[in-house]
Amino acid sequence: MIISKTPYRLSLFGGGTDYPAWFETNPSTIVSAAMAKYCWITLRELQPFFEYKNRIVYSRIESTQSIAEINHPSARACLQFMNMEDGISISHDGDLPARSGIGSSSSFTVGLLHALYEMKGYRPDAKKLAFTAITVEQKFIGENVGIQDQIMASYGGIQLINMGPGNEWNCGSLNLDLDYQNVLESHIMLGFSGVSRYAEELSKKQVENIKRGDNYHYLKEMMQLTDEAIRSLWKHDDMSIIGKHLQEGWNIKRQLYDGISDLWIDDIYKEAIKAGAFGGKLMGAGGGGFFFFIVPPEKQKEFKEKMHSIKVWVPFKFDTHGSQIVRTL
């Protein structure tokens, strides 16, 4: 039995510029973090005692005679990519709900690939793991996904992801002073809107807009803002300034394509600013899921009491390790 533990993603600045359709001709940078909330994958060989050959447990249970019959797109694609034979049991648990803007589908892909590599006796580095997950999601499944989520799930920490020109990318730690990183961590509030959504349709709209050039101006603004935010982080600017950058980023992001925001989302954001947040954003492709806000620690209790629209608040900490194999039996 093999158990992998893979973090979810908290995108800070530059989200939306990690689609190949954009960065292949517009070199871009993203600042992203991994959170200490995890996707857990348990993998084991399934002995031939049952009427089925493979068993996949997630929000539903699949029992199949062949890998090709598996409905879960990532589970099927990962097993096919790794040339696995029938006789596999996969069980998934998540600390946070899927379809909520935290990169959960890529955390699943990275975590499963990591466990499969372990089963084959190979331990990939973070670069190899991220590259493989990107290949599986973009080429084997054919999803309209960027590359940020797979990278953060693999590497962990707070990363600068540099992309393009062409299809090349690299990442390295943002290297924040530990005290300043702790201040940033203490200001982050993560709240669930109660609304889940499928990101694929929204991501497809964004890719189509990129190819048509409809959001060129907004993505250029996003790139400029990211550069400014990086300088602010390196200068250890006050959290009010970091929050302002996030607010500017959200205002740009909601212009990228229809469906990112809605009246109820705008109302929650306005409510948060009125309640004392320095800034924040809706996570992921939009349409629902998690918000995160920058709020002074001493005001967070009062902030929660005022934010009636947020269903669940989740304690936040940064993950520093990326995907890990935590048990092998």
URCORFEN-V289006 format. One record per residue. N is the residue number from 1. PSI is psi in radians with two decimals (999 if undefined). NEAR is the number of other C-alpha atoms within 10 Angstrom. Layout:
N	PSI	NEAR
N	PSI	NEAR
This chain:
1	2.37	13
2	2.35	20
3	2.20	23
4	2.64	26
5	2.02	27
6	2.21	35
7	2.76	37
8	2.97	33
9	2.47	32
10	1.81	24
11	2.24	27
12	-1.09	22
13	2.48	25
14	0.03	26
15	2.43	24
16	-0.25	26
17	0.16	24
18	0.24	24
19	2.33	20
20	-0.59	22
21	-0.42	18
22	-0.97	23
23	-0.21	22
24	-0.47	17
25	-0.10	13
26	1.46	18
27	2.30	18
28	2.89	24
29	2.45	26
30	2.48	25
31	2.10	23
32	2.74	25
33	2.78	29
34	2.45	30
35	2.68	25
36	0.94	20
37	2.43	21
38	2.68	25
39	2.20	27
40	2.20	24
41	2.18	27
42	2.19	20
43	2.35	22
44	2.78	18
45	2.43	17
46	2.05	16
47	2.67	13
48	0.95	11
49	-0.04	7
50	2.96	9
51	-0.13	9
52	2.82	16
53	-0.42	20
54	2.57	24
55	2.19	21
56	2.12	21
57	2.07	16
58	-2.23	13
59	-0.21	10
60	3.06	7
61	2.20	12
62	2.30	17
63	2.00	17
64	2.83	18
65	-0.34	14
66	2.74	16
67	-0.63	22
68	-0.38	12
69	-0.16	12
70	2.28	19
71	-0.57	13
72	2.00	14
73	-0.78	16
74	-0.74	22
75	-0.82	18
76	-0.84	18
77	-0.71	21
78	-0.76	23
79	-0.69	19
80	-0.74	15
81	-0.68	14
82	0.07	12
83	0.74	10
84	2.60	13
85	2.85	13
86	2.64	20
87	0.75	18
88	2.42	18
89	2.20	19
90	2.28	23
91	2.32	17
92	2.39	18
93	2.54	16
94	2.46	19
95	-0.43	13
96	2.77	16
97	2.63	16
98	2.93	18
99	0.78	20
100	0.26	26
101	0.32	27
102	0.21	26
103	0.52	25
104	-0.62	25
105	-0.67	20
106	-0.57	30
107	-0.67	30
108	-0.84	29
109	-0.83	27
110	-0.80	37
111	-0.71	32
112	-0.78	31
113	-0.71	26
114	-0.79	30
115	-0.67	29
116	-0.71	22
117	-0.75	15
118	-0.71	18
119	-0.57	16
120	0.02	10
121	0.39	9
122	2.37	11
123	1.71	15
124	2.64	14
125	3.05	12
126	-0.65	22
127	-0.82	15
128	-0.74	13
129	-0.79	24
130	-0.78	27
131	-0.74	16
132	-0.76	20
133	-0.71	29
134	-0.77	23
135	-0.79	16
136	-0.80	23
137	-0.70	23
138	-0.69	16
139	-0.82	12
140	-0.78	17
141	-0.56	14
142	0.54	11
143	2.67	16
144	1.35	20
145	2.66	22
146	-2.76	22
147	-0.07	23
148	-0.80	28
149	-0.76	29
150	-0.67	31
151	-0.83	31
152	-0.66	35
153	-0.58	36
154	-0.75	29
155	-0.69	27
156	-3.01	26
157	-2.83	24
158	2.03	26
159	2.58	24
160	2.05	20
161	2.01	22
162	2.26	18
163	2.44	26
164	3.09	18
165	2.76	15
166	-2.77	14
167	0.25	13
168	2.62	12
169	2.75	20
170	2.80	13
171	2.72	18
172	2.75	12
173	2.48	15
174	-0.34	17
175	0.88	13
176	2.53	16
177	2.39	12
178	-0.70	9
179	-0.73	10
180	-0.67	17
181	-0.69	15
182	-0.65	13
183	-0.81	16
184	-0.82	21
185	-0.73	16
186	-0.35	18
187	-0.21	23
188	2.22	22
189	2.23	23
190	2.06	21
191	2.43	22
192	2.27	23
193	-0.31	20
194	-0.05	14
195	2.10	12
196	2.71	17
197	2.73	16
198	2.19	16
199	-0.36	21
200	-0.79	14
201	-0.73	13
202	-0.72	19
203	-0.67	22
204	-0.71	14
205	-0.75	16
206	-0.76	23
207	-0.71	21
208	-0.70	15
209	-0.68	16
210	-0.81	21
211	-0.56	13
212	-0.23	10
213	0.24	12
214	-0.53	14
215	0.39	19
216	-0.84	16
217	-0.76	11
218	-0.68	18
219	-0.60	24
220	-0.73	16
221	-0.70	16
222	-0.72	26
223	-0.76	22
224	-0.74	14
225	-0.69	19
226	-0.76	23
227	-0.74	16
228	-0.71	14
229	-0.67	24
230	-0.78	18
231	-0.70	12
232	-0.74	16
233	-0.75	20
234	-0.49	13
235	-0.08	11
236	0.76	18
237	2.73	13
238	2.62	13
239	-0.42	21
240	-0.59	16
241	-0.70	16
242	-0.73	23
243	-0.66	22
244	-0.71	17
245	-0.71	22
246	-0.68	24
247	-0.71	21
248	-0.70	17
249	-0.70	25
250	-0.72	21
251	-0.59	14
252	-0.81	17
253	-0.71	24
254	-0.11	19
255	-0.15	14
256	-0.69	21
257	2.76	20
258	2.40	13
259	-0.28	15
260	-0.84	21
261	3.03	19
262	3.02	13
263	-0.71	8
264	-0.57	13
265	-0.79	18
266	-0.67	13
267	-0.71	11
268	-0.76	18
269	-0.78	24
270	-0.70	13
271	-0.69	17
272	-0.77	25
273	-0.73	17
274	-0.56	13
275	-0.10	18
276	0.08	17
277	2.46	26
278	-0.43	22
279	-3.07	25
280	-2.83	27
281	2.82	23
282	2.34	29
283	2.71	25
284	-2.60	25
285	-0.16	29
286	-3.09	27
287	-0.17	23
288	-2.95	26
289	-2.51	23
290	2.44	29
291	2.66	24
292	2.51	26
293	2.66	23
294	1.97	28
295	2.32	25
296	2.37	20
297	-0.67	14
298	-0.23	10
299	0.03	13
300	-0.62	19
301	-0.83	10
302	-0.64	11
303	-0.81	21
304	-0.71	17
305	-0.51	10
306	-0.40	15
307	1.31	16
308	-0.35	12
309	-0.29	18
310	2.18	18
311	-0.73	12
312	2.34	14
313	2.37	15
314	2.12	13
315	2.39	12
316	2.38	17
317	2.65	16
318	2.48	21
319	2.53	23
320	0.01	15
321	-0.40	18
322	-2.92	24
323	2.34	30
324	2.59	21
325	2.00	17
326	-0.22	12
327	2.39	12
328	2.13	14
329	999	6
